[in-house]
């Protein structure tokens, strides 16, 4: 049997026939897959944020319910101490009861008020750390770069 030599030119032509069309088809498929992937990733991220948001709201509601219970306990204790204060006759006992009532009132106001959302320094109109280097000249002129001053 005669050994058959492959015809490389014919084989190359077979491979390259409609190569541009196949490349465009593959590219379009790749783009479509990537679009679907990005949409799915966005949907999953949105779903995660929704779950986190609902968990945060539930946690805040539980904390609020605890605070309400604590404030109610403090109010009951304040009422009981006020009754004791009205019936007390000993001077030292009256002083201690007034101090305890004042302390519980402060606790109650601290628990019932919302904490400030910003630190106190945030309302200031100056940088927290003064800048190093020369002060800028007036009128927009350049300052010399002398940092030793």
CORRANOR-V545851 format. One record per run of one state. SS is the DSSP state (A for helix, B for strand, O for the rest). FROM is the first residue (numbers start at 0). TO is the last residue. Records with the same first field share a line. If there is no record, write none. Layout:
BEGIN
SS = FROM-TO  FROM-TO
END
This chain:
BEGIN
O = 0-6  16-17  87-89  112-118  123-136  140-148
A = 7-15  18-86  90-111  119-122  137-139
END
